[in-house]
Amino acid sequence: MKTYKKGKILENIEIGPNIYKMTLDISLDGKPGQFFMLRCDSFRNEPLLSRPFGICDDNNLTILYQVVGEGTDIMAGLTKDAEVKILGPLGNGFRIDDTKDKKIAVVAGGIGIAPLLYLVKNLDTKADFYAGFTNDSYFTEEFKPYVKSITYTSFEKDGKFITEAFDPNDYDIIYACGPNPMLKAIHDMNETAEIQISMEAHMACGIGACLGCTVESVDGEFIRVCKDGPVFDSREVFE
Ligand code: FES
């Protein structure tokens, strides 16, 4: 049975407006696209509920997160050597065994960029990387050594969504992580590519027990994002 293990924060820094990168002193030996649950006792003396985070890097386990509420606000206040508890790696991860000589696009929407660095580091073929942001871009420089090209859009600056920057049909495989409407838009534009999407969901347990993260598949089955995913073929989820 999986249990939480302890880790210590090496670094917790703001890399963009309300976007933080946290690095820990442990490694999970996870696969790209897998995630883990993180829990910490906050400096406000309230235990922080577990939250899911994708593996952004795993040499020293790294996450990116956006401060969007009380939990992530507490996380942003944690400093070096603070202790956190980690459960993982969890979920299925991306399928990357058949990427040699394939034409690949990796597509990020906002903070969905987080698990994609660990993905591009592990692909056999360099991908074209596309990243869409609402405002300022962040973290794209980290991708430079591992991808063939980088394209990004900022909706507030140039009025464009990232889905307007490429044609999925130019690729054999697309890996995407971001808001569900972006994932659906890529699916709708596509006729020929295999699309692997990493879905976002609220997760309380992360291990398939609470059913809080279920979504309905196209076959009408209820699938758990944490246990059956978080990576799905887009045809399993979107008509
Ligand atoms: Fe509990 Fe998925 S988070 S079943």
Boltz pocket constraint, residues with backbone or C-beta under 6 A from the ligand:
constraints:
  - pocket:
      binder: B
      contacts: [[A, 202], [A, 203], [A, 204], [A, 205], [A, 206], [A, 207], [A, 208], [A, 209], [A, 210], [A, 211], [A, 212], [A, 213], [A, 214], [A, 224], [A, 225], [A, 226], [A, 227]]
      max_distance: 6.0
